[in-house]
Amino acid sequence: MCHTGPSRFGLLVDRKPHLVSLLGMFTGLELLPFDVVYQVAKRLDIRSYESLARSCKPLYRHLQNEHSARIVLQATFPRHPWVQLAQSPSHADQRQTLGRIHQCHSALQQALPYSASIIAYASTFAYNAGMLCYTAGGNLRILNFNHQRATEKVFEGRVLVNHIAVTQLQVGLLDLGSLHSMEVLGYAHDITVLHCDFSAFGQYVFAIDVSDSTPASGSPTHGLHPRVRLCARIRSNNKLFVRHSKKYFVMGSHSATGSHGHHEWLLQAFHLDTAEPVHAEPLQLQGFYGSEIGSTACFTIHQDDFYAVTNQTSLESEEVDWTSYFHVVKFRVDDPQPELIIKVIWRRQHLEGPINDAWTDLGFQIDQRTGELLIVECRKEWANGGSRSIRTYYTQSLDRIRLKDLKEGMRHPPTEDRLISTLDETSNSRYEDPGVRINRFVHPEFPAVNEQTVKEYIRAKTKWNGYSFNTQCFVDLVTDEFVPEGDWRPRQRIRLRVVSRQELSPLVRDQRALCPTALMIRPRIKDREDQELEDSERMFSPSSVHLWPPDDAPQELFDVLCPDGRAGEVRAILGDEGIIYMVGPPRELGSSERALVFISFDPTFGFTGMRRLDGTFAMPQLERKRKTGGIVHAPPAVKYDIPRLGKEESQRLAGPGLAERPKRLKLEGGAAPATPVEAYNLGLRPDSKTDDARGHAHAHARLNATPRLSTAVEDRPEPNLSIPPQGDATAQALGLDPPSSSPPESVNQIQRSDRFPGPVDPTDASGDQQDNRLDEEHGRGKDKGKGKRKARIPPSTHARTSTRTTWRENAAYLAINKGFWLR
């Protein structure tokens, strides 16, 4: 029987891998046939599998098998995005994915990230499923952390202006100045949602298709961009939110008025295929009292069902009450006439203690092992009325509980309680017997094994707090103040605080057996109906608290985590690759763009310009081999793409800022890139002759241009660097060699690589002069000695009026080049 938790053998290899190595020496474990090792390995979870692989070299070789790795991944995290990506035909790397997940989870649980860098400057952002979408310079930029991470897709804001101009018959009245603001509301299923304010022309929500595939056709309305899947005018932007799936789009605002005179949520649903509304009239959630998304209310779409959950049961507090409930509204999105009936789920008993509402956090998560939709709530409670408040995350699976009717249950306890006499006909009290909670769904912050040595932060010093159910981790961004030497003003430092726990073995001593070493699987807990609860045999260790960076970390690292020593309002999102948060003051006066910091727990993310904390460059292993002339045989590794660009080179190419209008990638003529890059015109198609002429000129430009942020680049395969799946404490996790003692000249050799010929700066000359210079250089190189050169191509009139609206550019973090490799 395959058990997803660690077995007795798995517990041994987790805690004493050297003992397993000794056992192998004396018992011949490493000499066992592959079939036997395979049967053992496929019954382990990821952590035990990796620990067994590290025990000795023969087992390491045995456990590189792709088939056994696939079985372990399917048993442990079948819903993990990386596992689903590895199942695709183009990514058949199960063993590498297993090692990557293990390294990432271990790094997060110990608060030991692999890298920290400023990933971009943005005004708004969304991060989900390995995709970062952010707005900068009036454009939407998309960075995929799992594919072609050296480049970003760029979607121009002018597309949205033209869309409104066509649909609202405002051609000639709208221009880029009419687009007052653009905000990213979310990303999921290759669709990014934008909220655009066109000032006097109204506010709209756009659903933009950002997938790699080229849309087959656009909107049936003439002139609209094919990637705009939906454009809907906003009734109200009061607490506006959107949720969408592949087929449906739901937009909500806290703008309706209930019978009690207070605001209620108003929902609008659309088909993404046709952009038509699902319901004839907007839906109003009557009697749904939660009003703050993230603390008292949360919304999501799961398997085409819309869920709305709140922990508020009334507008006023009930003086006498015994039981607290979640109120849930669930309906099919495609149902034209859904019944918006409020159901209830047991939440807690009031006797468990008062709640500090400042720490309350409410949201949805997906169990990556089962695919279940989970309600995850953080409550800081004074347990049993004690003097110390403890923060605890409570989880409930919506697939395992029965939704009850609002009036179902009793008004008061069946016992003789004195408070019953205070009830009258206006009382809304409820009572239900306490529910049974299993250990896996209750994670208290304390007691912790090292709580006496790690500082606890108050709410004012905690800029953001979150929780990862799949790794069983609290994740907080906290601030400390310090006064630099020679300065009188205090500065802020941002730190990462993680509270994590580990799963224990399900095997316990059998008290009924005569043999003192007899073991049995821990018995399951039963609920109120005397039914065994699933996963109740899984137990966890006490929490451990980790704080990073340490006090003695270089100030340069703190400057990356908190630019200018001012945190300001911090907005963060925790994902599979790491945590991304917006922090610091505006980039420049009058700008809304702030730094996006990426703390990466993914061992495959990095770029050559990164330095270690000791000041040395973190160079790719491929470059180190080339310099030394040696060949190093590495075990199977995680594949990834890393741009080979030095720090000084990046700063020189980046120019003074990132907000300059980039030069678009021209696809007409010349060699086509390996992967097609989307580029659309909203105007008429250019003349074919002019198009060919322009294509030749831009082909020459690509031959002489240096990759830079302000120059679009072609998609090309990046070098694959080796990463041992089992991981270690050195930079081998990224394919980077140990700290290099090479002089600075070694870095310059990388910068002068033949992959990066001399740059051509388009700002040095006008368009005509630039084309002329490129032709001259091409003529000297190709037709040298013949006294010939290609005639200058006259500029195209259409090229000045019709520009590309979708293209690719070098990723912003390459030009910013502020980051540290931490291993």
C-alpha positions in Angstrom: 0.0 0.0 0.0 1.4 3.4 -1.0 1.5 5.9 1.8 2.2 9.5 1.0 3.6 10.2 4.4 7.1 9.1 5.5 7.4 5.5 6.4 9.5 4.0 9.2 12.3 3.6 6.7 11.7 7.0 5.4 11.9 8.5 8.9 15.3 6.7 9.3 16.8 8.0 6.1 15.5 11.5 6.9 17.2 11.7 10.3 20.1 9.4 10.1 21.3 9.1 6.5 24.8 8.1 7.6 23.3 5.1 9.4 21.6 4.0 6.2 25.0 4.1 4.5 26.4 1.9 7.2 23.5 -0.5 6.9 24.2 -0.7 3.2 27.8 -1.6 3.9 26.9 -4.5 6.1 23.7 -5.7 4.7 24.3 -5.2 1.0 21.5 -2.7 0.6 23.3 -1.1 -2.3 23.7 -4.5 -3.9 20.0 -5.2 -4.1 18.5 -5.5 -7.5 17.0 -2.4 -9.1 13.5 -3.9 -9.0 13.7 -4.2 -5.2 15.0 -0.7 -4.7 12.3 0.6 -7.0 9.5 -1.1 -5.0 10.9 0.5 -1.8 11.4 4.0 -3.4 8.0 4.4 -4.9 6.4 4.1 -1.5 8.3 7.0 -0.1 7.4 10.7 -0.2 9.7 13.3 -1.8 11.7 14.1 1.3 12.4 10.5 2.1 13.2 9.7 -1.5 15.8 12.5 -1.6 17.3 11.4 1.8 17.6 7.9 0.6 19.4 9.0 -2.5 21.9 10.9 -0.5 22.8 8.0 1.7 25.3 6.4 -0.7 26.4 6.5 -4.3 24.9 3.1 -5.4 21.5 4.2 -4.1 21.9 7.5 -5.7 22.5 5.9 -9.1 19.5 3.6 -8.5 17.2 6.5 -7.7 17.9 8.5 -10.8 15.2 6.5 -12.5 12.5 8.6 -14.2 9.7 6.1 -13.7 10.1 5.8 -10.0 10.4 9.6 -9.7 7.2 10.0 -11.6 5.3 7.6 -9.3 6.6 9.5 -6.2 5.6 12.8 -7.7 2.1 11.5 -8.5 1.7 10.1 -5.0 3.0 13.2 -3.2 2.2 16.4 -5.2 0.2 15.5 -8.3 -1.4 19.0 -8.4 1.9 20.9 -8.1 2.4 23.2 -11.2 5.9 21.9 -11.7 4.7 18.3 -11.7 2.0 19.1 -14.2 4.6 20.9 -16.3 6.9 17.9 -16.2 4.1 15.6 -17.4 3.9 17.5 -20.7 5.7 15.9 -23.7 8.2 18.8 -24.0 9.3 18.5 -20.4 10.1 14.8 -19.6 12.2 15.5 -16.6 10.5 13.8 -13.6 13.7 13.2 -11.6 14.8 16.8 -12.0 11.4 18.1 -11.0 11.5 15.9 -7.9 14.8 17.4 -6.8 13.7 20.9 -7.5 10.6 20.6 -5.4 12.5 19.1 -2.5 15.2 21.8 -2.6 12.6 24.6 -2.8 10.5 23.2 0.1 13.6 22.7 2.3 14.8 26.2 1.6 11.5 27.7 2.5 11.0 25.7 5.7 14.5 26.8 6.9 14.3 30.4 5.6 17.4 29.8 3.5 16.7 31.3 0.1 18.9 30.6 -2.9 18.9 34.2 -4.2 17.4 37.6 -3.6 17.1 40.3 -6.2 15.2 43.3 -7.5 13.2 41.6 -10.2 11.6 44.8 -11.7 10.1 48.2 -11.0 6.3 48.3 -11.2 3.2 50.1 -10.2 1.0 47.0 -9.8 1.7 43.3 -10.1 0.2 39.8 -9.9 2.1 36.5 -9.3 0.6 33.1 -9.8 1.5 29.7 -11.2 5.1 30.8 -11.9 4.0 33.9 -13.9 4.8 37.5 -12.9 2.6 40.1 -14.5 3.3 43.8 -13.8 2.7 47.2 -15.2 5.6 49.6 -16.0 5.9 52.5 -18.3 2.3 52.2 -19.4 2.8 48.6 -20.6 2.0 45.2 -19.3 5.0 42.9 -18.9 4.9 39.1 -18.3 7.8 37.1 -16.9 7.6 33.3 -16.9 9.8 31.8 -14.2 9.5 28.3 -15.7 10.2 29.0 -19.4 12.3 31.6 -21.2 12.9 33.5 -18.1 15.6 35.6 -19.7 13.0 37.5 -21.7 9.6 39.1 -21.0 6.5 39.5 -23.0 5.4 43.1 -23.4 1.8 44.2 -24.2 1.4 47.8 -25.1 -1.2 50.0 -23.3 -2.1 51.6 -26.6 -3.9 48.4 -27.5 -6.5 49.1 -24.8 -6.9 52.7 -25.9 -7.6 51.6 -29.4 -10.0 49.0 -28.2 -12.1 51.5 -26.3 -11.9 54.0 -29.2 -13.3 51.4 -31.6 -16.0 50.0 -29.3 -17.2 53.3 -28.0 -16.9 55.2 -31.3 -14.4 57.6 -29.8 -11.9 57.4 -32.7 -9.8 60.5 -32.7 -10.8 61.5 -29.2 -8.8 58.9 -27.3 -5.0 58.8 -27.1 -2.4 57.4 -24.7 -2.9 60.4 -22.5 -6.5 59.2 -21.9 -5.3 56.1 -20.2 -5.1 57.5 -16.7 -4.0 54.3 -14.9 -3.6 50.6 -15.5 -3.7 48.1 -12.7 -3.1 44.3 -12.8 -6.0 42.6 -10.9 -4.9 39.0 -11.4 -3.5 36.2 -13.5 -4.6 32.6 -14.0 -4.9 30.1 -16.9 -2.8 32.3 -19.4 -5.1 35.2 -18.9 -4.2 38.5 -17.2 -6.9 40.9 -16.0 -6.3 44.6 -16.1 -8.3 47.5 -14.6 -7.9 50.6 -16.8 -9.1 54.1 -16.0 -9.8 56.2 -19.1 -10.8 59.3 -17.0 -13.9 60.9 -18.5 -14.4 57.9 -20.8 -15.0 55.5 -17.9 -13.3 52.5 -16.3 -13.0 49.1 -17.9 -11.7 45.6 -17.1 -9.8 43.7 -19.8 -9.0 40.0 -19.9 -5.8 39.7 -21.9 -4.6 36.4 -23.4 -0.9 36.1 -22.7 -0.3 32.5 -23.7 2.5 31.5 -26.0 0.2 30.4 -28.7 -1.0 32.9 -31.3 -4.8 33.5 -31.1 -6.6 31.9 -34.0 -9.0 34.9 -34.3 -9.9 38.0 -32.4 -13.2 39.6 -31.5 -15.8 39.5 -34.2 -15.9 43.3 -34.1 -13.6 44.8 -36.7 -10.4 46.3 -35.6 -10.1 44.7 -32.1 -6.9 43.1 -30.9 -7.0 39.3 -31.0 -5.6 38.9 -27.5 -8.4 41.0 -25.8 -10.7 38.2 -24.7 -13.1 40.5 -22.7 -13.7 44.2 -22.2 -16.3 45.1 -19.7 -17.3 48.5 -18.3 -17.1 48.8 -14.5 -20.3 49.7 -12.6 -18.3 50.5 -9.5 -14.7 50.2 -8.4 -15.5 50.0 -4.7 -13.4 47.0 -3.4 -13.3 45.7 -7.0 -12.1 42.1 -7.5 -12.1 39.5 -10.3 -11.8 35.7 -10.4 -11.7 33.7 -13.6 -11.1 30.2 -14.9 -10.4 29.1 -18.5 -14.0 29.6 -19.5 -15.6 32.0 -17.1 -14.9 35.5 -15.7 -16.5 36.9 -12.5 -16.2 40.5 -11.5 -17.4 41.8 -8.2 -17.7 45.0 -6.2 -19.0 46.1 -2.9 -21.6 48.4 -4.4 -25.1 47.0 -4.0 -27.4 48.1 -1.2 -29.2 45.6 1.0 -32.5 45.9 2.7 -30.6 46.8 5.9 -29.2 49.9 4.2 -25.6 48.6 4.1 -23.5 47.7 1.1 -23.5 44.1 -0.3 -21.5 42.4 -3.0 -22.6 42.6 -6.6 -21.3 40.0 -9.1 -21.2 39.9 -12.9 -20.2 36.8 -14.8 -19.1 36.5 -18.4 -18.2 33.8 -20.9 -14.6 34.2 -22.0 -15.2 32.5 -25.3 -17.9 34.9 -26.4 -17.5 37.8 -24.0 -21.2 37.6 -23.3 -22.7 37.9 -19.8 -23.9 34.6 -18.2 -26.8 36.2 -16.3 -29.3 38.7 -17.5 -28.8 40.8 -14.4 -25.9 41.1 -11.9 -26.1 38.8 -8.8 -26.4 40.3 -5.4 -25.1 38.3 -2.4 -27.9 39.2 0.1 -27.1 38.5 3.8 -23.4 38.0 3.0 -21.8 40.3 5.6 -18.1 40.1 5.1 -16.8 43.3 3.5 -12.9 43.1 3.7 -11.3 40.8 1.1 -8.5 38.8 2.8 -9.7 39.2 6.4 -13.5 38.8 6.5 -14.4 37.6 3.0 -12.7 35.6 0.2 -13.8 34.5 -3.3 -12.6 32.0 -5.9 -13.6 29.8 -8.8 -12.9 26.1 -8.5 -14.0 23.5 -11.1 -16.5 26.0 -12.6 -18.1 26.6 -9.1 -18.0 30.0 -7.6 -17.3 30.2 -3.8 -17.8 33.1 -1.5 -16.9 32.6 2.2 -17.1 35.0 5.1 -16.4 34.6 8.8 -19.0 37.3 9.7 -22.5 36.2 10.5 -24.2 39.5 11.2 -23.6 43.2 11.0 -23.7 43.5 14.8 -22.1 41.4 17.4 -24.3 38.9 19.2 -24.1 39.5 23.0 -24.9 35.9 23.9 -23.6 33.2 21.5 -21.8 29.9 21.7 -20.7 28.8 18.2 -19.1 30.7 15.3 -19.7 29.7 11.6 -18.4 30.3 8.2 -21.1 31.5 5.8 -20.7 30.0 2.3 -22.3 30.8 -1.0 -21.7 28.3 -3.8 -23.2 28.1 -7.3 -22.3 27.0 -10.8 -20.9 29.9 -12.8 -22.7 28.7 -16.0 -26.1 28.4 -14.3 -28.2 31.3 -15.8 -30.4 31.4 -12.7 -28.4 30.2 -9.7 -29.8 29.9 -6.2 -27.7 32.2 -3.9 -28.4 30.3 -0.7 -26.2 30.8 2.3 -24.8 27.6 3.9 -22.8 27.3 7.1 -19.7 25.5 8.2 -18.6 25.1 11.8 -15.7 27.4 12.6 -15.0 27.5 16.3 -16.5 27.8 19.8 -16.5 31.2 21.5 -15.1 29.6 24.6 -11.8 29.0 22.8 -10.9 32.6 23.7 -11.1 36.1 22.3 -9.6 36.9 18.9 -7.2 39.7 17.9 -8.8 40.8 14.7 -5.7 42.6 13.5 -4.1 39.3 12.6 -7.1 37.6 11.0 -6.3 36.3 7.5 -8.9 34.4 5.3 -8.3 32.9 1.9 -8.4 29.8 -0.3 -5.6 27.4 -1.1 -5.3 24.2 -3.1 -4.0 21.0 -1.6 -1.4 19.9 -4.1 -1.7 16.3 -3.0 -5.4 15.8 -3.4 -6.6 18.8 -5.4 -9.1 19.8 -2.7 -10.2 23.4 -2.2 -9.2 24.6 1.3 -10.4 27.4 3.5 -7.3 28.7 5.4 -7.8 31.2 8.2 -5.3 32.8 10.6 -6.5 33.6 14.1 -4.6 35.0 16.9 -6.4 33.9 20.1 -6.0 34.3 23.8 -6.5 30.6 24.3 -9.0 29.8 27.0 -8.8 33.4 28.2 -5.1 33.2 29.0 -2.7 36.1 29.1 -0.7 35.1 26.0 -2.2 35.2 22.5 -1.1 32.6 20.0 -1.3 32.7 16.2 -2.8 29.6 14.6 -3.7 28.7 11.1 -6.9 26.6 10.8 -7.7 24.7 7.6 -10.9 23.1 6.4 -11.5 21.1 3.2 -14.6 22.1 1.4 -14.7 18.6 -0.2 -14.8 16.8 3.1 -17.5 18.7 5.0 -21.2 19.0 4.6 -22.7 22.4 4.0 -25.6 23.0 6.5 -28.6 25.1 6.2 -28.5 28.5 7.9 -31.4 27.6 10.3 -30.1 24.1 11.0 -29.0 23.4 14.6 -29.9 24.6 18.1 -30.2 28.1 19.5 -28.5 27.2 22.8 -26.8 24.3 24.6 -28.9 21.5 25.9 -27.4 21.9 29.3 -28.5 24.3 32.0 -26.6 27.4 31.1 -27.4 30.6 33.0 -27.0 32.6 29.8 -30.0 30.9 28.2 -32.3 33.0 30.4 -31.1 36.2 28.6 -32.3 35.1 25.2 -35.4 36.5 23.6 -37.1 36.3 20.2 -34.6 38.8 18.7 -31.5 36.8 19.6 -29.6 35.1 16.8 -27.5 32.8 19.0 -26.4 29.4 17.7 -25.0 26.3 19.3 -23.3 23.2 17.9 -21.1 20.6 19.5 -17.4 21.3 18.9 -16.0 19.9 15.7 -13.0 17.5 15.6 -9.8 19.0 14.2 -7.0 16.9 12.9 -3.3 17.8 13.4 -2.7 18.4 9.7 -5.3 21.2 9.6 -4.2 23.0 12.8 -0.8 24.7 12.8 0.0 26.8 15.9 2.9 29.1 16.0 3.9 28.2 19.5 5.1 26.2 21.3 8.2 26.1 19.2 11.4 24.3 19.8 13.4 27.6 19.7 10.8 30.1 20.7 13.1 31.5 23.5 15.9 32.5 21.0 13.8 34.0 18.2 12.2 37.3 18.4 8.4 37.7 18.1 7.2 40.8 16.2 4.1 42.9 16.9 1.6 43.7 14.2 3.0 47.1 13.4 6.4 45.6 12.6 4.9 42.8 10.5 4.4 44.2 7.1 2.9 41.1 5.6 1.9 37.7 6.8 0.9 34.6 4.9 0.8 30.8 5.1 1.8 27.9 2.8 -0.3 24.9 3.5 1.6 22.5 1.2 4.9 23.3 3.0 3.3 23.9 6.5 5.0 27.3 6.9 4.1 30.6 8.3 5.8 33.3 6.1 6.1 36.9 7.5 7.9 40.0 6.3 9.0 41.9 9.3 11.0 45.1 9.9 13.7 46.2 12.2 15.1 49.6 12.6 18.8 50.5 12.9 20.9 53.7 12.8 23.8 53.5 10.3 27.2 54.7 11.6 27.6 58.4 11.1 23.9 59.0 10.6 21.2 60.1 13.0 18.1 58.9 11.1 16.9 55.3 11.6 16.6 53.1 8.6 14.4 50.0 8.2 15.5 46.5 7.4 13.1 43.9 6.0 13.6 40.3 7.2 11.9 37.0 6.4 10.4 35.1 9.3 9.4 31.5 8.8 7.6 29.2 11.2 7.7 25.6 9.9 7.1 22.1 11.0 7.9 18.6 9.7 5.7 15.6 9.4 6.4 12.6 11.7 6.3 9.0 10.9 2.8 7.4 11.0 4.3 4.4 12.8 4.0 4.2 16.6 4.7 1.6 19.2 2.1 -1.1 19.5 1.1 -1.1 23.2 -0.9 -4.3 22.8 1.9 -6.4 21.4 4.2 -8.5 23.7 7.3 -7.5 21.7 8.6 -4.1 22.8 9.7 -3.2 19.3 6.4 -4.0 17.6 5.1 -1.0 15.6 1.7 -0.1 14.2 0.2 2.7 12.1 -1.1 5.5 14.3 -4.9 5.0 14.7 -7.1 7.5 13.1 -9.3 10.0 15.0 -13.1 9.6 14.9 -15.5 12.5 14.4 -18.8 13.1 16.2 -20.5 10.5 14.0 -17.9 7.9 15.0 -16.4 7.9 11.5 -12.7 7.8 11.0 -11.2 11.1 9.7 -9.0 11.0 6.7 -5.3 12.0 7.3 -5.9 12.0 11.1 -3.0 9.6 11.6 -0.6 12.2 10.2 1.2 14.1 13.0 3.7 16.9 12.9 6.6 18.0 15.0 6.6 21.2 17.1 7.2 24.4 15.1 10.6 25.9 14.6 11.1 29.6 13.9 13.7 30.9 11.5 14.8 34.5 10.8 16.7 35.7 7.7 19.0 37.5 7.0 21.1 37.3 10.1 22.3 40.4 11.9 25.8 40.2 10.5 24.6 40.1 6.8 26.1 42.7 4.5 24.3 46.0 4.3 24.1 45.6 0.5 21.8 42.6 0.9 19.5 44.7 3.2 19.5 47.4 0.5 18.2 44.9 -2.0 15.5 43.7 0.4 14.5 47.2 1.5 15.7 49.9 -1.0 16.6 53.2 0.6 15.8 51.9 4.0 12.1 52.7 3.8 9.7 49.9 3.5 6.4 51.9 3.1 3.3 49.8 2.4 4.4 46.3 1.5 2.3 44.1 -0.7 3.5 40.5 -1.2 2.5 37.3 -2.9 3.9 33.9 -2.0 4.3 31.4 -4.9 5.9 28.1 -5.7 9.2 29.8 -6.7 9.5 32.2 -3.9 8.0 35.4 -2.5 7.6 38.7 -4.5 6.8 41.9 -2.7 6.6 45.6 -3.6 8.5 47.8 -1.3 10.3 51.1 -0.9 9.7 54.6 -2.1 8.7 55.5 -5.7 11.5 55.1 -8.2 11.5 58.7 -9.0 9.5 61.8 -8.1 6.0 61.7 -9.5 6.2 58.0 -10.4 4.1 55.2 -9.0 6.7 52.5 -9.8 8.3 50.8 -6.9 10.8 48.0 -6.5 9.6 44.4 -6.9 11.9 42.2 -4.7 12.1 38.5 -5.4 13.3 36.2 -2.6 13.8 32.9 -4.5 13.7 29.5 -3.0 14.0 27.9 -6.4 17.5 26.7 -7.0 17.2 27.1 -10.8 16.8 30.9 -10.8 19.8 33.2 -11.2 21.8 35.3 -13.6 25.5 35.8 -14.2 25.6 39.3 -12.8 24.8 38.0 -9.3 27.4 38.2 -6.6 27.8 36.2 -3.5 27.8 37.8 -0.2 31.6 37.7 -0.1 31.8 39.9 -3.2 32.8 37.2 -5.8 30.8 36.6 -8.9 28.5 33.6 -9.1 29.6 32.2 -12.5 27.8 29.5 -14.4 29.5 26.1 -14.3 29.6 26.1 -18.1 31.7 29.2 -18.1 34.1 27.8 -15.5 34.6 24.7 -17.6 35.4 26.7 -20.7 37.9 28.8 -18.9 39.8 25.9 -17.3 39.5 23.7 -20.3 38.3 20.8 -18.1 35.3 18.6 -18.3 33.3 18.0 -15.2 30.9 15.1 -15.2 27.8 16.1 -13.2 24.8 13.9 -12.3 21.4 14.5 -13.9 20.3 18.0 -13.1 17.5 20.6 -13.2 17.5 22.4 -16.5 17.0 26.1 -16.7 17.9 29.1 -18.7 20.3 31.7 -17.3 21.4 34.8 -19.3 25.2 35.1 -19.4 25.6 38.8 -18.9 28.1 40.5 -16.6 27.2 43.1 -14.0 29.1 46.0 -15.6 27.9 45.1 -19.1 24.3 45.1 -17.9 24.6 48.5 -16.2 26.2 50.0 -19.3 23.5 48.7 -21.6 20.6 49.5 -19.3 21.0 53.3 -19.6 19.6 55.7 -17.1 16.2 54.1 -16.6 13.8 51.3 -17.6 10.8 53.5 -18.5 12.2 54.4 -21.9 10.2 53.3 -24.9 11.8 50.0 -26.1 12.7 49.2 -29.6 10.4 46.5 -30.9 11.5 43.2 -32.4 10.9 43.2 -36.2 10.0 39.8 -37.6 9.7 40.8 -41.2 12.6 39.4 -43.3 15.8 37.9 -42.0 16.2 34.7 -40.1 13.1 33.9 -38.0 13.6 33.2 -34.3 13.4 29.6 -33.1 10.2 30.4 -31.3 7.7 32.7 -32.9 7.3 36.0 -31.1 3.8 37.5 -31.2 3.6 41.0 -32.8 0.4 42.5 -34.0 -0.6 45.6 -35.8 -4.0 47.3 -35.2 -3.7 49.3 -38.4 -3.5 48.3 -42.0 -0.9 45.8 -43.1 2.2 47.4 -44.7 3.1 47.1 -48.3 4.9 43.9 -49.0 7.8 45.6 -50.9 8.3 48.1 -48.1 8.0 45.4 -45.6 10.8 43.4 -47.2 13.0 46.4 -47.4 12.5 47.1 -43.7 13.1 43.5 -42.9 16.6 43.5 -44.4 17.6 46.6 -42.5 16.4 45.2 -39.2 18.1 41.9 -39.9 21.4 43.8 -40.0 20.4 45.5 -36.8 19.9 42.2 -35.1 23.3 41.0 -36.2 25.0 44.0 -34.6 22.8 44.7 -31.6 23.7 43.8 -28.0 20.9 42.3 -25.8 19.6 45.1 -23.5 16.4 46.0 -21.8 15.6 48.7 -24.4 16.1 46.3 -27.3 13.8 43.4 -28.1 15.4 40.1 -28.4 14.7 36.8 -30.2 13.7 33.7 -28.3 16.7 31.4 -28.2 17.7 28.3 -26.1 19.7 29.2 -23.1 22.6 27.1 -21.8 21.6 24.3 -19.4 23.5 24.2 -16.2 23.8 21.1 -14.0 22.2 20.9 -10.6 22.5 17.8 -8.5 18.9 16.8 -7.7 19.8 16.0 -4.1 21.2 19.5 -3.4 23.8 20.6 -1.0 24.9 23.7 0.9 27.0 25.1 -1.9 26.3 26.9 -5.1 26.1 23.6 -7.0 22.3 23.8 -6.6 22.4 26.5 -9.3 25.2 24.9 -11.3 27.5 27.6 -10.0 31.0 26.8 -8.8 32.2 27.5 -5.3 33.2 31.1 -4.5 35.6 32.1 -7.2 39.0 33.6 -6.4 39.5 34.7 -10.0 40.5 38.3 -10.6 38.0 40.7 -12.1 39.5 40.2 -15.5 37.8 36.8 -15.6 34.4 38.5 -15.5 35.4 40.8 -18.4 36.2 37.8 -20.4 32.6 36.7 -20.0 31.4 40.1 -21.0 33.6 40.1 -24.2 32.1 36.8 -25.3 31.5 36.4 -29.0 27.8 36.0 -28.2 27.7 39.8 -27.4 29.3 41.8 -30.2 29.7 45.6 -30.0 26.4 47.4 -29.1 24.5 49.7 -31.4 22.6 52.3 -29.3 19.5 53.4 -31.1 19.5 56.7 -29.1 22.8 57.8 -30.7 21.2 58.7 -34.1 17.9 59.1 -35.8 16.2 56.2 -37.5 17.6 57.1 -40.9 21.1 57.6 -39.6 21.0 54.4 -37.7 20.0 52.4 -40.7 22.7 54.0 -42.7 25.4 53.2 -40.1 24.2 49.6 -39.9 24.4 49.2 -43.7 27.9 50.7 -43.7 29.1 48.3 -41.0 27.5 45.4 -42.8 29.1 46.5 -46.1 32.6 46.7 -44.5 32.2 43.2 -43.1 30.6 41.3 -45.9 31.9 43.1 -49.0 35.3 44.1 -47.7 37.8 44.5 -50.6 35.1 44.6 -53.3 34.5 48.4 -53.1 30.7 47.7 -52.7 28.2 48.2 -50.1 24.4 47.9 -49.9 22.5 51.1 -50.6 20.7 52.8 -47.8 17.1 51.8 -47.5 14.7 54.7 -47.4 12.6 54.8 -44.3 9.0 53.5 -44.6 6.3 55.9 -44.1 4.1 53.2 -42.6 6.7 52.3 -40.1 6.3 55.6 -38.4 2.5 55.3 -38.0 2.0 51.6 -37.4 4.0 50.0 -34.6 4.1 46.7 -32.9 1.9 46.1 -29.9 3.2 42.8 -28.6 6.8 41.8 -28.4 9.6 40.3 -26.3 12.4 42.1 -24.5 15.2 41.1 -22.2 13.9 40.6 -18.7 14.1 43.8 -16.5 16.2 42.2 -13.8 19.1 41.8 -16.3 19.4 45.5 -16.6 18.7 46.3 -13.0 21.3 43.7 -12.0 20.8 44.0 -8.2 20.8 40.6 -6.6 22.8 38.1 -4.5 23.4 34.4 -4.9 23.1 33.2 -1.3 24.4 29.6 -1.5 
